[in-house]
Every structure is written in C-alpha cells, then in structure tokens.
Amino acid sequence: MQVTFELPDEFVTQLQPFEEQLPQILALGLREFNAMTQEGFSSMAEVLEFLASLPTPEAIIALRPSEALQTQLSMLLEKNRTVGLTPTEEQLWQHYQYLEHIVRMAKARAFLKLKDSHPQ
C-alpha cells in the first residue's frame, strides 16, 4: 500500500536519513501510541522515564508490563516457537529482553534497599 501525506520541511529533513526504516518506525510508533492508554509499562522509554523519576523501592517492585505488552510478548514467543520471527520482530524481541533485564536489576536493588531499611 502506498500512502501520501504532507509533513513540515523540518520533519522531512529529520526523516530522510531513515527513509529505508520508515515502515518499522511507523509500526513502532503505532504500538507506542496504542499502548499509551494501557496500565503498566509498554516501552523502554516509559521504564527509563519511570526509573529516572527516582521512584520508591515499593513503586519499582510494583512495576508491571501493560496488558498490551504482555499480549505482544506472548505472541512473539509463540511465533518464535512455530514459524520464527522476522528481522524486525527479532529486533523488537531483543529490545524487550533488554528492558526485562533493566527491570529485574531495578527490582533486585529495590528489594535489597527494603531489606536494609527493615532489618530483622
């Protein structure tokens, strides 16, 4: 399908180096846009912004993926088991794995902080 629309010149200038990746950029942007109304985190940017806000250990421990993200992860896992992932999906999966690693590290530190502040 071919779609034509007008963009401001400054935006076009920013997009030109990414011309080949525009379909992927639009797909990722749509996922982000659709996930904005979901509870829980749905992207790496959301998690990093959350952690940059210096949340309490309790808030970090309570951090969970959104329902939309959980559904997408399940779909990617199933597709990987059955027919395999496309290069774009594989890249997305790697991003999610890195995101999970960041969240696990933050949660481990939050648990240690809580433990240290409440000795038994």
FENGI-V165346 format. One line per field, one symbol per residue. phi: phi as a letter, one per 40 degrees, with the letter a starting at -180 (. if undefined). psi: psi as a letter, one per 20 degrees, with the letter a starting at -180 (. if undefined). burial: 1 if it has 16 or more other ideal C-beta (glycine too) atoms within 10 Angstrom, else 0. A space follows every 50 residues. Layout:
BEGIN
phi->???
psi->???
burial->???
END
This chain:
BEGIN
phi->.bbbacbcdccccccdcbdccddccccccccccccdcccgcbacdccccc cccfccdccccccbcccccdccccccccccccbgccdcccccccccccdc cccccccccccccccccbcc
psi->qppprpqqghgghhhgikghjggggggghhggghihiqqrqirggggggg hhjmrqhghghipqqrhggggggggggghhhfirqrhghgggghghgggh gggggggghgggggghimq.
burial->00000000000000000000000000010000001000001110011001 10000010011010110110011001000000000000000110010010 00100100010000000000
END
